[in-house]
């Protein structure tokens, strides 16, 4: 399975439009080679470098999405605010909000890890889950995983 964005390449800088310095909208994402038996996809975007890449203390969650349809193949820019595909739901980020929160690193250049999981089931019981709730529900159900990493630092 592969995950990429038309807005930035793997390990390159995320454009400011998709950060708290810009419009703070979710980036466009595209995926391919999803296993045919996948029933749903889950997306997690997190910053493992918080608060300081030289001394990280925690992983900060920026976006949680569950029950993405596997055959859809993409999310448009600003899908978090505009519209997710039918059946998909957003979870709570570490700002305790449902939806996307863009990169806002307090110091240094941070990595933003976009993880997409192909799952052999869906999770209709998870209404606005946290990352931990999604990870717990996914145990034993992951068919494939794809990762895309973007970086960002305040100008």
C-alpha positions in Angstrom: 0.0 0.0 0.0 1.2 3.5 -0.8 0.3 6.9 0.6 1.3 10.3 -0.9 0.2 13.9 -1.2 0.1 16.1 -4.3 1.0 19.0 -1.9 4.4 17.6 -0.7 6.8 14.7 -1.2 7.8 12.2 1.4 10.3 13.8 3.9 9.8 17.3 2.3 8.3 20.5 3.8 4.6 20.7 4.3 3.3 23.9 2.6 2.3 26.6 5.1 -1.3 26.4 3.8 -1.8 23.1 5.6 -0.3 24.4 8.9 -1.4 26.7 11.8 0.7 29.4 10.1 -1.5 29.3 7.1 -5.1 28.2 6.4 -4.8 25.2 8.9 -6.6 22.9 6.4 -6.0 19.2 6.1 -3.7 18.3 3.2 -4.8 16.3 0.1 -3.8 12.7 0.4 -3.9 9.8 -2.2 -3.4 6.1 -1.7 -3.1 3.0 -3.8 -2.5 -0.7 -3.7 -5.0 -1.2 -0.9 -5.4 -5.0 -0.2 -8.7 -6.2 -1.9 -10.0 -7.7 1.4 -9.8 -4.3 3.2 -13.1 -3.2 4.7 -12.0 0.2 5.9 -9.0 2.5 6.3 -7.9 4.5 9.3 -5.7 7.6 9.2 -3.5 9.0 12.0 -1.4 12.1 11.6 1.1 12.7 14.5 4.2 14.6 15.5 6.7 12.4 17.3 9.0 15.4 18.0 6.9 17.4 20.5 7.6 19.7 22.0 11.3 20.0 20.9 12.9 17.7 18.3 16.2 17.8 20.2 14.3 16.6 23.3 11.0 15.0 22.3 8.7 14.2 25.2 5.6 13.0 23.5 3.8 12.3 20.3 1.2 15.0 19.4 -1.9 13.8 17.5 -3.1 16.1 14.7 -5.8 14.1 13.0 -7.7 10.8 13.5 -10.0 9.5 10.8 -11.8 6.1 10.9 -13.9 4.1 8.4 -12.5 5.7 5.3 -13.8 3.7 2.3 -10.8 1.7 0.9 -11.8 2.2 -2.8 -12.1 6.0 -2.5 -8.4 6.5 -3.1 -8.0 10.0 -1.9 -9.0 12.9 0.4 -9.3 16.4 -1.0 -7.6 19.4 0.6 -9.7 20.6 3.6 -11.6 17.4 3.8 -11.6 17.8 7.5 -13.9 20.8 7.3 -15.6 20.3 4.0 -16.7 16.7 3.7 -15.2 13.3 4.3 -16.3 10.3 2.2 -19.6 8.7 3.2 -19.2 6.7 6.4 -15.8 8.2 7.5 -15.6 9.9 10.8 -13.1 12.1 12.5 -11.7 11.5 16.0 -10.3 13.8 18.7 -6.8 15.3 18.3 -4.6 16.4 21.1 -6.2 19.8 21.2 -9.3 17.8 22.4 -11.1 18.9 19.2 -12.7 16.7 16.5 -11.0 17.2 13.2 -7.7 18.3 11.8 -5.2 20.6 13.6 -2.2 21.6 11.4 1.5 21.7 12.3 2.3 24.4 14.9 5.8 23.4 16.2 6.9 25.5 19.1 10.6 25.1 18.3 12.7 23.5 15.5 11.7 21.4 12.5 9.2 18.7 13.3 8.2 15.5 11.5 4.5 14.9 10.8 3.9 11.2 10.2 0.8 10.3 8.2 -0.1 6.7 8.8 -2.8 4.9 6.8 -4.0 1.5 7.8 -6.0 -1.0 5.7 -8.3 -3.0 8.0 -10.3 -6.1 7.7 -13.3 -4.6 9.4 -15.0 -1.2 10.1 -15.5 0.5 13.5 -19.0 2.0 13.5 -19.0 2.0 17.3 -16.1 4.6 17.4 -17.9 8.0 17.0 -15.1 10.5 17.8 -12.2 8.2 18.9 -8.8 9.2 20.2 -5.7 7.8 18.7 -5.4 5.3 21.6 -9.0 4.1 21.0 -8.3 3.5 17.3 -5.0 1.7 17.9 -6.7 -0.5 20.5 -9.6 -1.3 18.1 -7.2 -2.0 15.2 -5.3 -4.8 17.1 -5.4 -7.9 15.0 -7.2 -6.2 12.1 -4.4 -4.5 10.2 -3.8 -5.8 6.7 -1.4 -3.2 5.5 0.1 0.1 6.4 1.5 3.1 4.5 3.5 6.1 5.8 4.1 9.6 4.5 6.3 12.0 6.4 6.2 15.8 6.0 8.3 18.3 8.0 7.6 21.8 9.1 9.3 24.6 11.0 7.9 28.1 11.7 9.5 30.6 9.3 
